Structures are given as C-alpha cells and as structure tokens.
Amino acid sequence: MSHNHDHEINNYNKAFVIGITLNVIFVVIEAGYGIAAGSLALIADAGHNLSDVISLLLAWGASYLALKQPTEKRTYGFRRVTILASSVSAILLLVVLGGIVWEAFGRLANPQPVNSMTVIIVAAIGVVINTATALLFVSGQKHDLNIRGAYLHMAADAGVSLGVVVAGIVIMITGWLWIDPAISLVLVVVILVGTWNLLHESINLSVDAVPRDIDISGIKDYLTKIEGVSEIHDLHVWALSTTQTALTAHLITTKNLIDNEFLKEIQQHLHDNFDIEHATIQVEKENTENNCMLNRSECV
C-alpha cells in the first residue's frame, strides 16, 4: 500500500524542482522591479511568492521524510510531518497577508507614484509562472493535503499577480494611486478565504480528527453488519499522514472459530471502499463475564 505513495512522491520531485526554481528567480526580479516602480502590489506579490518558495520546500521536505522507515522510537516513521508542513504553510501565508495589510493601510493614507507599465509587465509574467507551477500539482491536490498546500499557494499567487496587472492598468488609465494598495487589500481577502480550509483541515488532522473524505458512518455500518459480529467498540479513525488513514476497532463476534481470512477480508474492504491504508482489528468472543477493558462508556 505504501509503495503507491512512494511512487506518487517521486512523481512530484520534478514538479517541486521546477516550481521552486521558477519562483526563486521571479521573486528576485519582481522585488527589484517593485522597489524601482514604487509599487506595493508588486512588492507584496514578491513577498507572497517568497512564502510560496518556502511552502514548496516544506512540502517537498515533508514528502521525503514521510518515506523514511519506522524506528523503535518512531513506530509510524515521519508520516505526520506532512500534516505539520501543511499547518506551517497555512500559518506562513497568514503572516505574509498580515504584512501586506499593514503596508496597504500605510499606502492608503499616503499614496505613492507607481510606474504602471513596469507593474503590468512584471505581474503578467508572474501570472504565467504561478499558473504553470500550480498546474504541476493540480492532479495531486485532491488526494494529498500537503500537495494541496503547495497547489493553493501557487494558484492564489497567480490570482494575486492577475490582480496586480489589473491595478497597473487602472492606474495607467485613471491615475488613481490608491488603487494599488486597495487591490492589495482585496487580494488579501481572496487569499484568506482560499487558505482557511487548508488551515482548518490541517489543524483537524493534527489533533487526530477523522479526515474530511472518510465516511465514518459508512464504516460503522459496514462493521456492524459483518456476519457474526454482534457489536463494535473502541473505533478510532485518524490520519497517519496527508495521504494515509489508520483505523482501529474491536469487534465482538459470535463465531466459534476466527481465521486470518476473516481479518484479511475486513482490511481489504476497508481499504478498497473507505481508503483506510492501515487497519488494526481486534476480535473478541461474545462473553459477558470477561469484557474488554475498553468496552466502557468512559473509555476513549
């Protein structure tokens, strides 16, 4: 099961290299032209791009750490680092947004002249670079929160760059200098809305909440309807990483004979129908005298 995950990560090595290289080059160019043109929108976009580079490095590093083999001290390996990377990525973006808001309000109070044509050309290049980088991760973002973090950063930055292009055109036509910081504030709101789900979900996974796409009701229904199973308890579902989900459950059975095929069928069904990569099933005989210690209402 983990082999497929390893293969997926290896497929994104090239995407990370291309995305990081393009964005590092563009950050330097955009920041330089932003300062020269006096455009807060360009400087803000460069800062956002820099956070994207850091986020791509975090996502890439976390993906590699997740492939490390478990040890006696870390029996699950470093898989949960991918969840941590997603959280850090979202928080980093919020910090950058705060900086943009601070500068934007300062510029609204004291508008500065802007070289509109420079702003338009540089930001347009940013639209192309960020869109191309986002497309490298579009296929994996639906199944991997870590990859989704990288994708959202790049997609959001493509939107920011497009907004900067619009600001440059409006300033060129109207001469309204307040448009530059005003567009920056609008873009902050758009990015904040797009990032909130990433932050919310990564925090949920960090505290062992059931992953968003897992049908916990369906799992309960399946387990209780297995032939010979009279009751279930101590059911837990949590994320091992941004791509792998674990489950533990105790099944009380009326069967006299329990074989390995019974357990294998349950694990295979959970994997194929509920995307559970790591299922641990404990089977207990129906016996009122020797109940499981975890089969009590006060037990988590």
TIRO-706658 format. One record per atom (N, C-alpha, C, O): residue in three letters; x, y, z. Coordinates in steps of 0.02 Angstrom, whole numbers, plus 50000, padded with zeros to 5 digits. Layout:
# residues N
ALAXYZ
...
# end
This chain:
# residues 300
MET500414994050000
MET500005000050000
MET500435006350000
MET500285011249966
SER500985006150038
SER501415012050042
SER501825013049980
SER502075018549968
HIS501905007749939
HIS502305008249878
HIS502005013349831
HIS502365017349800
ASN501335013449825
ASN501005018249782
ASN501135025349805
ASN501235029849764
HIS501145026349871
HIS501275032949898
HIS501985035149882
HIS502095040849863
ASP502465030549888
ASP503155032049871
ASP503215034149798
ASP503565038849781
HIS502855030549754
HIS502875032049683
HIS502585038849668
HIS502845042549627
GLU502035040649704
GLU501725047149694
GLU502195052749713
GLU502245057749677
ILE502545052049769
ILE503015057149792
ILE503575058049742
ILE503775063649725
ASN503845052449717
ASN504375052749668
ASN504155056349604
ASN504555059749572
ASN503515055649586
ASN503255058949527
ASN503245066549535
ASN503265070149486
TYR503225068949598
TYR503195076149610
TYR503885079349620
TYR503935085349628
ASN504415075249619
ASN505085078049627
ASN505235083349574
ASN505475088749590
LYS505085081749512
LYS505215086349456
LYS504785092649463
LYS505015098149449
ALA504155091649486
ALA503705097349494
ALA503975102149547
ALA503955108249537
PHE504225099449603
PHE504505103649655
PHE505125107449631
PHE505195113449644
VAL505565104049595
VAL506175107249570
VAL505995112949523
VAL506265118449529
ILE505545111649476
ILE505355116849427
ILE505015122649462
ILE505175128449449
GLY504535121149507
GLY504155126349541
GLY504605130749584
GLY504545136849583
ILE505055127749622
ILE505505131549666
ILE505985135849626
ILE506085141649642
THR506275132949573
THR506755136749531
THR506425142749499
THR506685148349502
LEU505855141749467
LEU505505147249434
LEU505325152849482
LEU505395158749467
ASN505095150849542
ASN504855155949590
ASN505425159649623
ASN505355165549639
VAL505995156449635
VAL506565159949663
VAL506805165349615
VAL506945171049635
ILE506855163549551
ILE507065168449501
ILE506575174249497
ILE506765180049493
PHE505925172549497
PHE505415177749490
PHE505375182249552
PHE505245188249545
VAL505485179549612
VAL505485183549673
VAL506005189149669
VAL505865194949684
VAL506605187249648
VAL507145192149642
VAL506975197649591
VAL507055203549605
ILE506725195549533
ILE506545200349480
ILE505965204749503
ILE505995210849494
GLU505445201749531
GLU504855205549549
GLU504985210449606
GLU504745216149605
ALA505365208349656
ALA505525212849711
ALA505935218849686
ALA505815224549707
GLY506415217449643
GLY506825222849615
GLY506415227949576
GLY506495233949586
TYR505995225549532
TYR505575230049492
TYR505035233349535
TYR504835238949521
GLY504805229849587
GLY504305232749631
GLY504575238849667
GLY504235243949673
ILE505205238249691
ILE505525243849725
ILE505655249549676
ILE505545255449691
ALA505895247749615
ALA506055252749564
ALA505425256449541
ALA505445262449528
ALA504865252749535
ALA504245255749511
ALA503835258949567
ALA503345262449553
GLY504035257749629
GLY503665260449686
GLY502985257349696
GLY502525260549722
SER502915250949676
SER502275247549680
SER502235242849740
SER502605238049744
LEU501775244349787
LEU501665239949844
LEU501385233349820
LEU501545228049847
ALA500955233549769
ALA500645227349745
ALA501175222549719
ALA501125216549731
LEU501685225149683
LEU502225220849659
LEU502645218149716
LEU502825212249717
ILE502815222549764
ILE503225220449821
ILE502845215349863
ILE503125210449886
ALA502195216549872
ALA501775211849910
ALA501745205149874
ALA501775199849906
ASP501685205349808
ASP501665199149770
ASP502325195449774
ASP502335189249776
ALA502885199149776
ALA503545196049783
ALA503595192649851
ALA503875187149857
GLY503335195949903
GLY503345193049970
GLY502925186649972
GLY503115181750003
HIS502355186849939
HIS501925181049935
HIS502275175349898
HIS502225169549918
ASN502625177149844
ASN502995172149806
ASN503545168949848
ASN503685162949842
LEU503865173049890
LEU504385170349934
LEU504095165349983
LEU504405160249997
SER503495166850009
SER503165162050054
SER502995155650016
SER502985150250045
ASP502845156349951
ASP502705150449910
ASP503315146049903
ASP503275139849907
VAL503895149149894
VAL504525145349888
VAL504645141349952
VAL504805135449950
ILE504555144650009
ILE504645141350074
ILE504145135650082
ILE504315130350107
SER503525136950061
SER502995131750067
SER503145125850022
SER503035120050041
LEU503405127149962
LEU503585121649917
LEU504155117549947
LEU504155111449943
LEU504645120949978
LEU505195117450011
LEU504945113250070
LEU505165107650079
LEU504475116050109
LEU504185112450165
LEU503815106150141
LEU503905100750168
ALA503405107050089
ALA503015101450062
ALA503465095950035
ALA503345090050046
TRP503995098049999
TRP504465093249970
TRP504835089550025
TRP504895083450023
GLY505095093250074
GLY505455090150129
GLY505025085450169
GLY505245079950188
ALA504405087450182
ALA503935083150219
ALA503785076750181
ALA503745071350211
SER503715077350115
SER503575071450073
SER504145066450077
SER504025060450079
TYR504765068950078
TYR505345064550083
TYR505385061250152
TYR505525055350157
LEU505275065250204
LEU505305062450272
LEU504775057050282
LEU504885052250319
ALA504195057950249
ALA503655053050256
ALA503855046250229
ALA503545041150247
LEU504365045950186
LEU504585039650157
LEU505075035850202
LEU505235030050189
LYS505315039150255
LYS505795035950299
LYS505475030050336
LYS504885030250354
GLN505865024850347
GLN505615018850380
GLN505495020150455
GLN505855024050486
PRO504985016850483
PRO504865017450555
PRO505455014950596
PRO505855010850572
THR505515017350657
THR506035015150703
THR505705013050769
THR505105013750777
GLU506105010450815
GLU505825008550880
GLU505555014550917
GLU505085013950956
LYS505855020350906
LYS505625026450940
LYS505025029550903
LYS504555031850934
ARG505065029650837
ARG504525032450796
ARG504215026750756
ARG504405025450698
THR503745023350787
THR503465017250757
THR503045018550694
THR502915013950655
TYR502825024750684
TYR502475026550623
TYR502925030450575
TYR502685032950524
GLY503565031050591
GLY504025034850549
GLY503885042350556
GLY503705044750609
PHE503975045950500
PHE503885053150499
PHE503285055250456
PHE503275060750429
ARG502805050850450
ARG502245052150405
ARG501855058450424
ARG501625062150380
ARG501775059650489
ARG501375065350511
ARG501715072150499
ARG501405077350508
VAL502345071850479
VAL502695078150462
VAL502325081550404
VAL502345087750399
THR502015077650360
THR501645080650304
THR501065084950329
THR500895090050299
ILE500755082750384
ILE500205086650414
ILE500485093050445
ILE500195098450437
LEU501045092450479
LEU501375098250510
LEU501565103250456
LEU501475109350466
ALA501825100850400
ALA502035105350345
ALA501435109150318
ALA501495115050301
SER500865105850313
SER500255109150289
SER500045114750336
SER499845120150314
SER500085113450401
SER499905118550450
SER500375124550447
SER500155130250448
VAL501025123050444
VAL501525128450441
VAL501435132550377
VAL501495138650378
SER501285129150323
SER501175132550259
SER500595137550264
SER500655143250240
ALA500055135350294
ALA499465139750300
ALA499615145550347
ALA499425151250333
ILE499955144250403
ILE500115149550451
ILE500605154550420
ILE500535160650431
LEU501085152150382
LEU501555156450348
LEU501195161350301
LEU501365167250298
LEU500715158750265
LEU500335162950219
LEU499945168250257
LEU499885173950233
LEU499675166550315
LEU499305171450356
LEU499765177050380
LEU499565182950382
VAL500385175350397
VAL500875180350419
VAL501025185250362
VAL501055191250372
VAL501125182450303
VAL501265186650244
VAL500675191250230
VAL500775197150214
LEU500075188650235
LEU499475192750224
LEU499435198450274
LEU499235204050257
GLY499615197050336
GLY499615202350387
GLY500095207950369
GLY499935213850379
GLY500685206150343
GLY501165211150322
GLY500905215450265
GLY501025221550263
ILE500565212250218
ILE500285215850161
ILE499745220850184
ILE499725226450160
VAL499325218750230
VAL498795223050256
VAL499095229250290
VAL498865234850280
TRP499615228050330
TRP499945233550366
TRP500215238850317
TRP500105244850325
GLU500565236450265
GLU500845241050216
GLU500305244450174
GLU500375250250156
ALA499785240750158
ALA499245243450117
ALA498895249350151
ALA498755254350118
PHE498755248750215
PHE498435254250251
PHE498885260350254
PHE498655266050252
GLY499545259150259
GLY500015264650258
GLY500015268250191
GLY500055274350188
ARG499965264450137
ARG499945267350070
ARG499285270850056
ARG499275275850019
LEU498745268350085
LEU498095271750075
LEU498115278650107
LEU497825283450080
ALA498445279250164
ALA498505285750198
ALA498985290350162
ALA498915296450164
ASN499475287350128
ASN499975291350092
ASN500155288050026
ASN500675284850021
PRO499715288749974
PRO499825285549908
PRO500495287649877
PRO500705293349882
GLN500825282749845
GLN501465283949813
GLN501405283149737
GLN501005278949714
PRO501795287049698
PRO501775286249625
PRO502015279349603
PRO502455276449635
VAL501715276749550
VAL501855269949527
VAL502005269949452
VAL501665273449413
ASN502515266149431
ASN502675265349360
ASN502215259749333
ASN502385253849338
SER501655261649304
SER501135257049286
SER501355251649236
SER501195245849245
MET501725253649185
MET501925248849133
MET502375243449161
MET502305237549144
THR502845245349205
THR503285240449237
THR502875235449279
THR502985229449277
VAL502395238149316
VAL501955234049358
VAL501585228949315
VAL501555223049332
ILE501305231249259
ILE500895226949216
ILE501315221349187
ILE501115215549188
ILE501895222949160
ILE502325217949127
ILE502575212649176
ILE502525206749163
VAL502845214949233
VAL503125210249282
VAL502585205749311
VAL502685199749319
ALA502015208749328
ALA501465204749357
ALA501185199749307
ALA500985194249325
ALA501175201749243
ALA500925197149191
ALA501385190949185
ALA501145185349176
ILE502035192049192
ILE502505186449192
ILE502355181949252
ILE502395175749248
GLY502195185149309
GLY502015181349369
GLY501405177049359
GLY501375171449385
VAL500915179549323
VAL500305175649309
VAL500495169149273
VAL500245163749290
VAL500925169749223
VAL501135163849184
VAL501525158849227
VAL501385152849225
ILE502015161349265
ILE502435156949305
ILE502035153449360
ILE502115147349370
ASN501615157149395
ASN501235154149450
ASN500705149349426
ASN500575144249457
THR500385150949370
THR499885146449341
THR500215139849319
THR499955134449331
ALA500795140449286
ALA501155134549263
ALA501365130149322
ALA501315124049319
THR501605133349377
THR501805129549436
THR501205126149469
THR501255120449491
ALA500645129749474
ALA500045126949504
ALA499805120749466
ALA499585115849496
LEU499855121049400
LEU499635115449358
LEU500055109149370
LEU499815103549358
LEU500675110049394
LEU501095104249408
LEU500825100149466
LEU500965094149472
PHE500425103349510
PHE500175100049570
PHE499425098849568
PHE499145096249617
VAL499095100649514
VAL498355100449513
VAL498085093449521
VAL497555092449551
SER498435088449493
SER498175081549496
SER498205078549566
SER497785074449584
GLY498715080549605
GLY498805077549671
GLY498455081149728
GLY498395078449783
GLN498225087349715
GLN497945091349770
GLN497285088749797
GLN497075090549852
LYS496945084449759
LYS496305081749783
LYS496395076149834
LYS495945074749873
HIS496985072949832
HIS497095067049874
HIS497625068049928
HIS497695063849972
ASP497995073649925
ASP498545074649972
ASP498525081849998
ASP498615086549960
LEU498395082650063
LEU498335089350092
LEU498995093150086
LEU499005099250078
ASN499555089550091
ASN500205092650085
ASN500305095650014
ASN500535101250007
ILE500125091749963
ILE500165094149894
ILE499655099649883
ILE499775104349845
ARG499075099149916
ARG498565104349909
ARG498815110949935
ARG498665116249907
GLY499215110749989
GLY499505116850016
GLY499945120249964
GLY499915126349955
ALA500375116249930
ALA500805118949878
ALA500385121749820
ALA500525127149793
TYR499875117949801
TYR499445120049746
TYR499075126649762
TYR499045131149720
LEU498805127149822
LEU498425133149841
LEU498875139349843
LEU498665144749823
HIS499485138449867
HIS499955144049867
HIS500075146649796
HIS500055152749785
MET500185142149750
MET500345144249682
MET499725146949645
MET499765151849609
ALA499155143649656
ALA498535145949624
ALA498335152849651
ALA498125157249613
ALA498415153749716
ALA498255160249746
ALA498715165649720
ALA498505171249707
ASP499355163949712
ASP499835168949688
ASP499705170749615
ASP499835176449595
ALA499465166049576
ALA499275167649507
ALA498715172849508
ALA498715177449467
GLY498245171949555
GLY497705176749562
GLY497945183549585
GLY497705188749561
VAL498435183549631
VAL498725189849655
VAL499055193549597
VAL498955199549588
SER499455189949557
SER499795193049501
SER499305195949451
SER499405201349423
LEU498755192349440
LEU498245194849394
LEU497935201249421
LEU497795205949384
GLY497815201449487
GLY497545207449518
GLY498015213349512
GLY497795219049503
VAL498675211949516
VAL499165217249509
VAL499165220149438
VAL499235226149428
VAL499075215649389
VAL499025217849319
VAL498435222649311
VAL498485227949280
VAL497865220849341
VAL497265224949337
VAL497395231749371
VAL497195236949345
ALA497745231649428
ALA497895237949464
ALA498325242449420
ALA498205248549416
GLY498825239549387
GLY499265243549344
GLY498885246749286
GLY499015252549269
ILE498425243049256
ILE498025245649200
ILE497575251349223
ILE497515256449190
VAL497255250349281
VAL496795255449307
VAL497175261849323
VAL496945267349308
ILE497765261149355
ILE498175267049372
ILE498395270749309
ILE498405276849307
MET498585266949258
MET498805269949194
MET498245274049162
MET498365279349134
ILE497625271549167
ILE497055274849135
ILE496805280749176
ILE496655286049150
THR496755279649242
THR496425284649285
THR496905289049325
THR496735294649343
GLY497505286349340
GLY497965290049382
GLY497805289349456
GLY498095292949497
TRP497345284949474
TRP497135284049544
TRP497665279849580
TRP497685273749573
LEU498085283049619
LEU498625279449654
LEU498375274949710
LEU498705270149728
TRP497785276449736
TRP497515272449791
TRP497305265449769
TRP497185261049810
ILE497255264549703
ILE497055257949676
ILE497565252649694
ILE497375246949708
ASP498205254449694
ASP498745249549708
ASP498655246249777
ASP498625240149780
PRO498625250249832
PRO498515246949897
PRO497815244049905
PRO497715239149940
ALA497315247149871
ALA496625244549876
ALA496585237549846
ALA496265233149875
ILE496895236549788
ILE496905229949756
ILE497255224849802
ILE497055219149806
SER497795227149835
SER498155222749881
SER497695220149937
SER497725214349955
LEU497275224649964
LEU496815222650017
LEU496285217749992
LEU496105212950027
VAL496035218949932
VAL495545214349903
VAL495845207449894
VAL495535202349909
LEU496465207249869
LEU496805200849858
LEU496935197149923
LEU496895191049926
VAL497075200949977
VAL497175197850042
VAL496545194150064
VAL496585188550089
VAL495965197250054
VAL495335194050072
VAL495225187650032
VAL495015182550059
VAL495355188049967
VAL495265182249922
VAL495715176449943
VAL495495170749948
ILE496345177949956
ILE496825172749976
ILE496645169850045
ILE496715163850056
LEU496425174250090
LEU496245172050158
LEU495675166950155
LEU495695161850190
VAL495175168350114
VAL494615163750107
VAL494845157050079
VAL494635151750102
GLY495295157350029
GLY495545151249998
GLY495995147150043
GLY496035141050035
THR496315150450090
THR496795146950134
THR496475144150197
THR496745139650228
TRP495905146850215
TRP495595144950279
TRP495445137550283
TRP495565134450335
ASN495195134550229
ASN495035127350229
ASN495665123150240
ASN495645118150275
LEU496215125350209
LEU496845121750218
LEU497065121850291
LEU497255116750318
LEU497025127750322
LEU497225128350392
LEU496765124350437
LEU496995120850482
HIS496115124850424
HIS495615121250465
HIS495715113750461
HIS495705110250512
GLU495815111250400
GLU495885104050392
GLU496545101450421
GLU496565096150451
SER497095105250411
SER497735102950437
SER497745102850513
SER498045098450543
ILE497405107750544
ILE497355107750618
ILE496935101850641
ILE497105098650690
ASN496385100450606
ASN495975094650623
ASN496375088150621
ASN496315084050667
LEU496775087250569
LEU497175081150563
LEU497705080950617
LEU497885075550640
SER497955086750638
SER498465087050690
SER498205084650758
SER498585082050798
VAL497555085450769
VAL497255083250833
VAL496855076750824
VAL496405075250862
ASP497035072950772
ASP496755066250759
ASP496015066150744
ASP495665061350761
ALA495765071450712
ALA495065071250689
ALA495015066450630
ALA495515065050596
VAL494415063950617
VAL494305059650559
VAL494415063750496
VAL494125069150489
PRO494835061450450
PRO494965065250388
PRO494315066850351
PRO493835063050354
ARG494315072450317
ARG493715075150285
ARG493365070250239
ARG492755069850238
ASP493745066450200
ASP493445062150148
ASP493275055150173
ASP493055050950134
ILE493365053950237
ILE493225047250264
ILE492495046950289
ILE492275051150327
ASP492145041750266
ASP491435040750284
ASP491405036550348
ASP491335030450344
ILE491435039750406
ILE491445036150469
ILE490785032550482
ILE490785027150510
SER490225035550461
SER489575032250469
SER489535025950427
SER489275020850449
GLY489805026350366
GLY489815020550322
GLY490245014950351
GLY490075009050344
ILE490805016750382
ILE491245011850412
ILE490895008250470
ILE490935002150475
LYS490565012150513
LYS490195009150569
LYS489655004350543
LYS489564998850569
ASP489305006550491
ASP488765002550463
ASP489034995950435
ASP488744990650445
TYR489604996350401
TYR489904990350372
TYR490124985450427
TYR489984979450423
LEU490484988050477
LEU490754983750530
LEU490204980250570
LEU490264974450588
THR489664983850584
THR489114980950624
THR488714975850585
THR488364971650614
LYS488754976050519
LYS488354971450478
LYS488754965450454
LYS488494961250417
ILE489394964950475
ILE489794959050457
ILE489484952850489
ILE489294952950548
GLU489434947650451
GLU489134941450477
GLU489514938850538
GLU490124937950535
GLY489154937650592
GLY489454935050652
GLY489684940450701
GLY489894938850756
VAL489654946850681
VAL489854952350725
VAL489224955050760
VAL488764957250727
SER489224954850826
SER488634957050864
SER488704964250889
SER488204967550904
GLU489324966650894
GLU489424973350922
GLU490134975750905
GLU490584971650895
ILE490224982250902
ILE490894985150893
ILE491014990450947
ILE490534993550971
HIS491644991450966
HIS491814996851012
HIS492534999051000
HIS492894995850961
ASP492735004251033
ASP493415007051027
ASP493605008250954
ASP494165006550933
LEU493145011050916
LEU493285012750846
LEU493625019550841
LEU493355024550866
HIS494205019750811
HIS494565026050801
HIS494815026450729
HIS495065021550702
VAL494745032350699
VAL494995033650631
VAL495385040150633
VAL495115045250656
TRP495995040150609
TRP496405046250610
TRP496905046050551
TRP496985040950519
ALA497225051650539
ALA497695052250483
ALA498405050550506
ALA498655053450553
LEU498715045750471
LEU499415044350483
LEU499845049650448
LEU500385051450472
SER499595052050391
SER499925057250352
SER499385060750312
SER498795059450322
THR499585065050266
THR499085068450224
THR498805063850170
THR498345065850134
THR499075057850163
THR498815053150112
THR498605046450141
THR498275042550106
GLN498765044950204
GLN498625038350231
GLN498205038950295
GLN498345043050339
THR497695034650299
THR497235034650355
THR497275028050393
THR497325022750362
ALA497255028450459
ALA497285022450501
ALA496625021350538
ALA496245026050548
LEU496495015250556
LEU495885013450593
LEU496045007950642
LEU496425003350628
THR495745008450701
THR495755002950749
THR495035001650771
THR494635006350777
ALA494864995450783
ALA494184993750804
ALA494194986950839
ALA494584982550822
HIS493754986250888
HIS493644979850922
HIS492974977050899
HIS492454980450904
LEU492974970950874
LEU492364967750852
LEU492184961950899
LEU492604957750913
ILE491574961950923
ILE491334956350964
ILE490964951550918
ILE490494953450883
THR491184945250918
THR490904940350871
THR490574934450906
THR490764932550962
THR490104931650873
THR489754925650898
THR490064919250869
THR489864913750886
LYS490554920150824
LYS490874914350792
LYS491304910550842
LYS491604913350887
ASN491324904050833
ASN491744899850875
ASN492454899450848
ASN492934898650885
LEU492524900050782
LEU493174899450750
LEU493334905950712
LEU492944908050669
ILE493894909050727
ILE494114915150694
ILE494744913450654
ILE495234910950682
ASP494734914750588
ASP495324913350547
ASP495604919850518
ASP495294925150521
ASN496204919450489
ASN496534925250461
ASN496164928150401
ASN496194934150388
GLU495814923750365
GLU495444925950306
GLU494894930950325
GLU494744935650288
PHE494604929850383
PHE494074934350409
PHE494354941450418
PHE494044946350398
LEU494954941850449
LEU495264948350460
LEU495484951550394
LEU495404957550383
LYS495764947350349
LYS496014949950285
LYS495444952950244
LYS495524958050211
GLU494874949650244
GLU494304952050206
GLU494074958950232
GLU493894963350193
ILE494074959750298
ILE493874966150328
ILE494364971650309
ILE494164977050288
GLN495014970150315
GLN495524975150298
GLN495484977050224
GLN495554982950207
GLN495374972050182
GLN495344973450110
GLN494734977750093
GLN494784982250051
HIS494174976250124
HIS493564980050112
HIS493644987350135
HIS493444991950101
LEU493954988250194
LEU494064994950220
LEU494534998850174
LEU494445004850164
HIS495034995450146
HIS495504998750100
HIS495165000650035
HIS495245006250011
ASP494804995950006
ASP494514996949939
ASP493915001749940
ASP493805005349891
ASN493535001749994
ASN492915005649995
ASN492935011950037
ASN492535016550028
PHE493415012250084
PHE493445018050129
PHE494135021350132
PHE494245025850173
ASP494595019050089
ASP495275022050086
ASP495645021550153
ASP496015026150170
ILE495545016250189
ILE495915015050252
ILE496545011150236
ILE496515005250217
GLU497125014350242
GLU497765011250225
GLU498015006450279
GLU498345001450264
HIS497855008050342
HIS498145004350398
HIS497595002550448
HIS497425006550491
ALA497314996550441
ALA496764994450484
ALA497004989150534
ALA497284984050515
THR496874990450598
THR497034985650651
THR496384983450684
THR496034987550714
ILE496234977050678
ILE495594974350702
ILE495724969550759
ILE496114964850752
GLN495394970650815
GLN495424965950871
GLN494744962350875
GLN494224965450879
VAL494774955650874
VAL494164951750876
VAL494084948550945
VAL494554945650972
GLU493494949350974
GLU493364946751042
GLU492754942251041
GLU492264943451005
LYS492784937051082
LYS492214932451088
LYS491674935651130
LYS491804939451177
GLU491064934151112
GLU490494936851150
GLU490464933251217
GLU490304927251221
ASN490614936951271
ASN490654933951337
ASN490514939351389
ASN490884944251396
THR489974938451425
THR489764943551473
THR490204943651535
THR490184948551573
GLU490584938451547
GLU490984938051608
GLU491664941551601
GLU491914944451650
ASN491964941351542
ASN492624944251532
ASN492594949551477
ASN492834948451421
ASN492314955151493
ASN492254960651444
ASN492924964051434
ASN493344964351479
CYS493024966651375
CYS493624970551358
CYS493654976751403
CYS493144979951415
MET494244978551427
MET494324984351470
MET494134990951435
MET493974995851467
LEU494164990951368
LEU494004996951330
LEU493274997251308
LEU493065001951274
ASN492894992251327
ASN492184992151310
ASN491774995251367
ASN491324992151396
ARG491935001551381
ARG491585005251433
ARG491465012351407
ARG491855014951368
SER490925015351430
SER490725021951405
SER491245027351421
SER491305032151384
GLU491615026551476
GLU492105031651494
GLU492765031051456
GLU493195035451461
CYS492855025651418
CYS493465024751381
CYS493435028351313
CYS492925028351280
VAL493995031351295
VAL494045034751230
VAL494225029551177
VAL494285031251119
# end
